[in-house]
Amino acid sequence: MVIGLIMFISLLLIINWMNIHLLYSGTYSRLQKGEKIVNLSPITATTGIGYVLAQVILSSFFVESLKILIIIGVLSLLSVATAFFSTSIHKYFYIRKNIEKVKQVYPQFGLPKRQRIQG
């Protein structure tokens, strides 16, 4: 239980550290401009799929209960989803702190949909 909690907190910290690093290194701005960088999607997808398959295979050999296997799957999905969505917290606080800078880059930011210029 304690190891799981430590790993969950570590996952949150690592994902947020990566988000901050990508933000301040200019990676996000290069992505928005459409500049080509290394495509990590296949590597990330393969790693995740490999982990899930390994977990299912090992659990099917060593765990008699399907209920435990389902719980492991749900907890894994919730952990990854929480870490993924926690990166939005950093973006939210950045926007709250630097609203004028955001409006300089995106003048329509914060306007109601009717007042935005459709382009």
C-alpha positions as CSV (number, residue, x, y, z in Angstrom):
1,M,0.0,0.0,0.0
2,V,2.8,2.4,0.9
3,I,4.8,1.5,-2.1
4,G,1.8,2.1,-4.3
5,L,1.2,5.5,-2.8
6,I,4.9,6.4,-3.2
7,M,4.8,5.3,-6.9
8,F,1.6,7.3,-7.5
9,I,3.1,10.5,-6.0
10,S,6.3,9.9,-8.0
11,L,4.3,9.6,-11.2
12,L,2.5,12.9,-10.5
13,L,5.8,14.6,-9.8
14,I,7.6,13.2,-12.8
15,I,4.8,14.1,-15.2
16,N,4.6,17.7,-13.8
17,W,8.4,18.1,-14.0
18,M,8.3,16.9,-17.6
19,N,5.5,19.4,-18.4
20,I,7.4,22.3,-16.8
21,H,10.6,21.3,-18.6
22,L,8.8,21.1,-22.0
23,L,7.1,24.4,-21.4
24,Y,10.3,26.4,-20.5
25,S,12.5,24.6,-23.1
26,G,10.3,25.9,-25.9
27,T,9.1,22.4,-27.0
28,Y,5.4,23.4,-26.7
29,S,6.0,26.6,-28.8
30,R,7.8,24.5,-31.5
31,L,4.8,22.1,-31.5
32,Q,2.3,24.9,-31.9
33,K,4.3,26.3,-34.9
34,G,4.3,22.9,-36.5
35,E,8.1,22.4,-36.4
36,K,9.0,18.7,-36.7
37,I,10.6,17.2,-33.7
38,V,11.2,13.6,-32.8
39,N,7.8,11.7,-32.9
40,L,7.6,9.9,-29.6
41,S,4.0,8.7,-30.0
42,P,4.9,5.2,-31.3
43,I,7.5,4.7,-28.6
44,T,5.1,5.9,-25.9
45,A,2.2,3.8,-27.2
46,T,4.4,0.7,-27.6
47,T,5.8,1.1,-24.0
48,G,2.3,1.4,-22.6
49,I,0.8,-1.5,-24.5
50,G,3.8,-3.6,-23.6
51,Y,3.3,-2.8,-19.9
52,V,-0.4,-3.6,-20.0
53,L,0.2,-6.9,-21.9
54,A,3.0,-7.9,-19.5
55,Q,0.7,-7.2,-16.5
56,V,-2.2,-9.2,-18.0
57,I,0.1,-12.2,-18.9
58,L,1.8,-12.2,-15.5
59,S,-1.4,-11.7,-13.6
60,S,-3.1,-14.5,-15.5
61,F,-0.4,-17.0,-14.4
62,F,0.0,-15.9,-10.8
63,V,-3.4,-14.5,-9.8
64,E,-6.4,-16.8,-9.7
65,S,-9.0,-14.1,-9.4
66,L,-10.1,-12.1,-12.4
67,K,-11.4,-9.5,-9.9
68,I,-7.8,-8.6,-8.8
69,L,-6.8,-8.4,-12.5
70,I,-9.6,-5.9,-13.2
71,I,-8.7,-3.8,-10.1
72,I,-5.0,-3.6,-11.2
73,G,-6.2,-2.5,-14.7
74,V,-8.5,0.2,-13.3
75,L,-5.9,1.5,-10.8
76,S,-3.3,1.7,-13.6
77,L,-5.7,3.7,-15.9
78,L,-6.7,6.0,-13.0
79,S,-3.0,6.6,-12.1
80,V,-2.0,7.5,-15.7
81,A,-5.2,9.7,-16.2
82,T,-4.6,11.6,-13.0
83,A,-1.0,12.3,-13.9
84,F,-2.0,13.4,-17.4
85,F,-4.7,15.7,-16.2
86,S,-2.5,17.1,-13.4
87,T,-0.4,18.9,-16.1
88,S,-3.5,21.1,-16.7
89,I,-3.1,22.5,-13.2
90,H,0.2,24.1,-14.0
91,K,-1.2,25.6,-17.2
92,Y,-4.2,27.0,-15.2
93,F,-2.0,28.7,-12.6
94,Y,0.3,30.1,-15.3
95,I,-2.7,31.6,-17.1
96,R,-4.1,33.0,-13.8
97,K,-0.8,34.6,-13.0
98,N,0.0,36.0,-16.5
99,I,-3.4,36.8,-18.0
100,E,-2.1,39.9,-19.7
101,K,0.7,38.0,-21.5
102,V,-1.8,35.4,-22.6
103,K,-4.1,38.1,-24.0
104,Q,-1.2,39.6,-25.9
105,V,-0.6,36.4,-27.7
106,Y,-4.3,35.3,-27.9
107,P,-6.4,38.6,-28.0
108,Q,-9.6,36.6,-28.1
109,F,-8.8,34.7,-24.9
110,G,-11.6,35.0,-22.3
111,L,-14.1,36.5,-24.7
112,P,-17.6,35.0,-25.0
113,K,-18.0,32.9,-28.1
114,R,-20.3,35.5,-29.8
115,Q,-17.6,38.2,-29.5
116,R,-14.7,36.1,-31.0
117,I,-13.7,36.8,-34.6
118,Q,-14.3,33.6,-36.6
119,G,-11.3,33.1,-38.9
